[in-house]
Every structure is written in C-alpha cells, then in structure tokens.
C-alpha cells in the first residue's frame, strides 16, 4: 500500500468514526443523516442521499451535493428487512481504493440508525397517544372553584414521560385531584401512569384521608412484578368553603397564592410510591381564600436548569405575576412564563385551582396547626377586614388579637402531629365575632418572658373575649363592636 492509499484509508476510518458519532447523537434521523452528508460531500463523494421505501412511495430523508443518473446505490438492511437505499455521487478525492468496503459499512450503520429511530418513533407515538388518552378530557366545572391544567412534553427528543394530572367529583360533591410523575420515559412509564391514576380514582370512592388513598395506590403499585418509583400528590377540596386536604408521596411542594400576591410553599412529606411499604405521608389542610390559587406541578417545572432552589425561586416569582393569576388559563400561562427563556428538558404537568373572588360578611379558614400557617391566615383575614371597611386602628386590633389566638392554638393545642384549627368570622350589623377553635388537649404553656401576654392583649384590643374549654375542643370567641358610639364610650 502506497502513502496515498494509506492516507485515504485513514481518512475513511475517520469518516466511519465521525459518522457513527453523528448517527448516535439523536433519534431525529433527518438531522443525523444531514450531519453524515456534510461529512461525505465533497471530500468523499460529490453527492449523498438517504431514501426510504414506504410501499410504492420512495421518500428522500436527507441529501447533499449532486446525485446524477449514475449514482451508486447501497441497500439499507436491518433485522433482515430492506428499509431503503444509500445513494452516492461520483467519488471524491479521499475515497479509499485499498479494499476497505467503506460504503457497505456505512450503509449498515445508517440502516441500524434508521431502524432504531423508526422503532423509537413508533413507541413514542403509542406512548404519547396512551398518555394523552389517560389524561382527563375535561376538568370539573364548579360555581366556586376554577380548575385549569396543562401538559408540556420535554423538549429534548420529545421523550414521552409518565407525568399526569387529574381532577374528578366525588359522590358527596367534593372534588378529588391528583398529580404525579412516573420515573423513566416511554411506553412503560405511560402504562404505569395510567395504572396509578386509576388506582387513585378507585381508592377515592370512599376516602377517609388523602394519605390513606396514597397508601392504597402504593400497595397496588408494589404488587407489580417490577415496581416503578412514582412521586405523587392526592387531595380533596370542598367547593363550599374552599378547604382542601392533601398528602404527598415524595412530590414537590404545592403553592398557595393569596390575592395580595403572597406566595407560600406548603408542607410536604412522605416517600415516593413503589419503593417502600409505608409512605409516612401526612394529611395537610389549608383553605383557599376568595381570589386565591392553589398550584401543583411536576418536577420538570423546577428542575430544567438542574438547580432546584433556583427553579423554585423562579416559580414563586412567576406565581406573583398578576398576568399569570388573572389569565383565563393560568396553568398554561405559568408554563409560558417559566419557559419564556428556557427549554423544558423534561415533561411538565401543572394543575391550578382558583377560588372566585366574592366579597362576603363571613370568613372562614381551616388549617393544619403549623406556625407557617399563621401569617397566611392573618393576610387572608386582613383582606376580609379591608372589605368590611374597618379602619386602620380596628384592623390592627383585630389582626393582633386573632393572631394571638391562632398562635396559641398552634403552639399549645396538639402534641405530635398537628391537628386542625378553625377560624370563623361573622360580621353583623353591630359587631364582628371571630371564633378560633381547635380539637386538641392544650399542653401547659412554657415559661418564657415574651409569652403569657396573649390573653391580656386580646382583652385589651377586643370588646369581649370568651374562652370555652370542652373535653375535646377549645374555643376562643372574640367580639369587636362595629358601633362607633359604643367604641368611643368604651
């Protein structure tokens, strides 16, 4: 072999390596074949084309340079089936003549790549069709709550995942909702997604608590021969008062957005479905105030940049955007806002629940006895007070006194797992009555210098304070006169 042939052989081997890398870079064969064509033309051939046979129709997938009537043709055969042809124009200066069957070897690699891409495309189509068929065609319609949802497939390779959302009405007129993400992608993930979603629906027919529904779904998932990890959230909302209770199985924390623009990440716990026998999930309860929004999402909404903390920050900023909250389709508006300057690398599902903004002379808020809930309740009550027309002094007195009452209930009412605290406010013609109630057994107050002033403060700010202690509950009743003459004489 002379020096020229050695150089041509080396160039041919480099071509095969480079072509193999290009073919393995993506399942988008139009893109990869175009890259291979750029490697060949004009150095190795004056023209390049890949054609496939679809019955009697021949389609050109990619071409470069000039292909004349005398073009060389190499069959594309994979798994014993002819898929099409590789066409090459006149030889270029670097074509090897030393005996290496360059083009037959390249045709084999192109055929394998084409076959893999077609198999992937078929599976993707089936999985995508199955996934979209399993998502609800419509969400519940309600006079008090508005449901919106959106699904966005991953931008990288358009991989179908196992993300889902769901909402459906229960026999007692409450509305159940779920959202989740099956580990992995493709047809298997879509099938598991359908199984888990239906398991939630079946378990929710007679739900005692969302965490029990998660446990039942986990049991069903663990019965599979090859269990799959699934993060999920299941909850139930009462349209009459906006109270929702949810439980999480390793899923990202939901968001509560108040009309004032305050955004709060709500608690989450529990392990994902499909990996342990006991999830350890807790039932959490909050109330969606008038004009507020509850938002759930899958991790693709916060992990697209591989920085979850930054993703959560951007999500919170997006939820503060008035254009998102006021959009007729807030779930879709949220996706547009988040991915305006970034590509989503994974599937994303979002579900929003919005409460109608209706002014009322009554206000109710039920919540899990957690310190982080106290400012949420205070902000919601403040908006109610503003709408009642209370002046600054009265609003301050009301929020301070009620804040002390709910803080005391959170701190003292429950041992271990937090129970529920209920606040009810009723504005009459002459007085505003606020009742804070819990169902716990109060533990003794800790001796701290800054504590122990709550009751005197409430009595100083309110026109009447009454504490009723029952065997299974404690009730604090606060009364504020709305009669200016009575307040001035007091």
Secondary structure, 3 states (H helix, E strand, C coil): CCHHHHHHHHHHHHHHHHHHHHHHCCCCHHHHHHHHHHHHCCCCECEEEEEEEECCEEEEEEEEECCCCCCEEEEEEECCEEEEEEEECCECCCCCCCCCCHHHHHHHHHHHHHHHHHHHHHHHHHHHHHHHHHCCCCCCECCCEEEEEEEECCCCCCCCEEEEEEEEECCCCCEEEEEEEEEEECHHHHHHHHHHHHHHHHHHHHCCCHHHHHHHHHHHHHCCCCCCCEEEEEEEECCCCCEEEEEEECCCCCEEECCCCCEEECCCCCCCECCCCCCCCCCEEEECCCCCEEEEECHHHCCCCCCHHHHHHHHHHHHHCHHHHCCCCHHHHHHHHHCCCCCCCCCEEEEEEEECCCCCCEEEEEEECCHHHHHHHHHHHHHHHHHHCCCHHHHHHHHHHHHHHHHHHHHHCCCCCCCEEEEEEEECCCEEEEEEEECCCCCCCCCCCCCCCHHHHHHHHCCEEEEEECCCCEEEEEEEECCHHHHHHC
